[in-house]
Amino acid sequence: MNKNSLIRKFNKQAVIYERNTRQRKLGEWRQQLLQDIEGDVLEVAVGAGANFPFYDRDKVNVTAVDFSPEMLRHARQMASELGIHATFLERDIETLELPERSYDCIVSTLSLCGYEDPVQALNKMNRWAKPGGRIYLLEHGMSTNRLLGAAQHVVNPVARRISGCHYNRDMIHIVNASDLDIIKTKRYWNGIVHLIWAQAT
Ligand SMILES: C[S@@+](CC[C@H](N)C(=O)[O-])C[C@H]1O[C@@H](n2cnc3c(N)ncnc32)[C@H](O)[C@@H]1O
């Protein structure tokens, strides 16, 4: 799928993601993942800013990136309502260049399903993080349940066309294939939902 049609797809979904910022279960996972966030924070594929309510505004200085202008419009509004200090970049993560070794924390939630090359995206995060910097991931991927996993393979081509996301990625394999070191993982919903705490190397 080419980048312009993906951006159009996500522009159309921006209202849904804005509503999802209030989704309770997702909110619990976001809170669990993001408890320690502080310092210079890079949030990749920020969407409508669903993680902002879980940041302590006195402790973070956020750089937020997304290639969808509609998503960014909602994220700007969210940051302003919450008093979060944030700078926004309308850019494609897969071609984005940022100064290396710059961020204390990098946050990616529900974004690795969208990239052409998720390992390369993680390796960029590894370079952008300060030495020992933390990477916080909340991603959906292949279930640990074999039947559900088989169903994910079957629906993936259609789901990808409709939503722009892959539904059958092996997230643990992807993170292990990157330069990041995994510190801790937790999985929910038959292993589909992954919380992953990792460290830059
Ligand atoms: C499923 S939404 C998740 C949004 C948000 N992180 C959240 O947790 O609600 C995926 C987001 O990734 C963005 N995205 C996907 N691929 C991207 C890319 N290559 N560069 C920048 N943003 C991208 C989309 O525009 C969308 O906002």
PDBQT file of the ligand as one rigid body, heavy atoms in Angstrom, charges set to zero:
ROOT
HETATM    1  C1  LIG A 301      -3.109   2.583  15.234  1.00  0.00    +0.000 C 
HETATM    2  S1  LIG A 301      -2.736   4.294  15.300  1.00  0.00    +0.000 S 
HETATM    3  C2  LIG A 301      -2.061   4.452  16.943  1.00  0.00    +0.000 C 
HETATM    4  C3  LIG A 301      -2.010   5.859  17.430  1.00  0.00    +0.000 C 
HETATM    5  C4  LIG A 301      -1.481   6.058  18.858  1.00  0.00    +0.000 C 
HETATM    6  N1  LIG A 301      -0.079   5.706  18.963  1.00  0.00    +0.000 N 
HETATM    7  C5  LIG A 301      -2.317   5.308  19.878  1.00  0.00    +0.000 C 
HETATM    8  O1  LIG A 301      -1.756   4.535  20.646  1.00  0.00    +0.000 OA
HETATM    9  O2  LIG A 301      -3.532   5.513  19.911  1.00  0.00    +0.000 OA
HETATM   10  C6  LIG A 301      -1.312   4.292  14.275  1.00  0.00    +0.000 C 
HETATM   11  C7  LIG A 301      -0.740   5.676  14.065  1.00  0.00    +0.000 C 
HETATM   12  O3  LIG A 301       0.498   5.538  13.399  1.00  0.00    +0.000 OA
HETATM   13  C8  LIG A 301       0.596   6.523  12.404  1.00  0.00    +0.000 C 
HETATM   14  N2  LIG A 301       1.559   5.995  11.436  1.00  0.00    +0.000 N 
HETATM   15  C9  LIG A 301       1.505   4.805  10.798  1.00  0.00    +0.000 A 
HETATM   16  N3  LIG A 301       2.588   4.647  10.025  1.00  0.00    +0.000 NA
HETATM   17  C10 LIG A 301       3.339   5.770  10.179  1.00  0.00    +0.000 A 
HETATM   18  C11 LIG A 301       4.569   6.210   9.641  1.00  0.00    +0.000 A 
HETATM   19  N4  LIG A 301       5.260   5.456   8.764  1.00  0.00    +0.000 N 
HETATM   20  N5  LIG A 301       5.068   7.406  10.029  1.00  0.00    +0.000 NA
HETATM   21  C12 LIG A 301       4.381   8.186  10.913  1.00  0.00    +0.000 A 
HETATM   22  N6  LIG A 301       3.197   7.831  11.453  1.00  0.00    +0.000 NA
HETATM   23  C13 LIG A 301       2.695   6.626  11.091  1.00  0.00    +0.000 A 
HETATM   24  C14 LIG A 301      -0.833   6.702  11.906  1.00  0.00    +0.000 C 
HETATM   25  O4  LIG A 301      -1.040   7.935  11.273  1.00  0.00    +0.000 OA
HETATM   26  C15 LIG A 301      -1.609   6.580  13.209  1.00  0.00    +0.000 C 
HETATM   27  O5  LIG A 301      -1.737   7.826  13.842  1.00  0.00    +0.000 OA
ENDROOT
TORSDOF 0
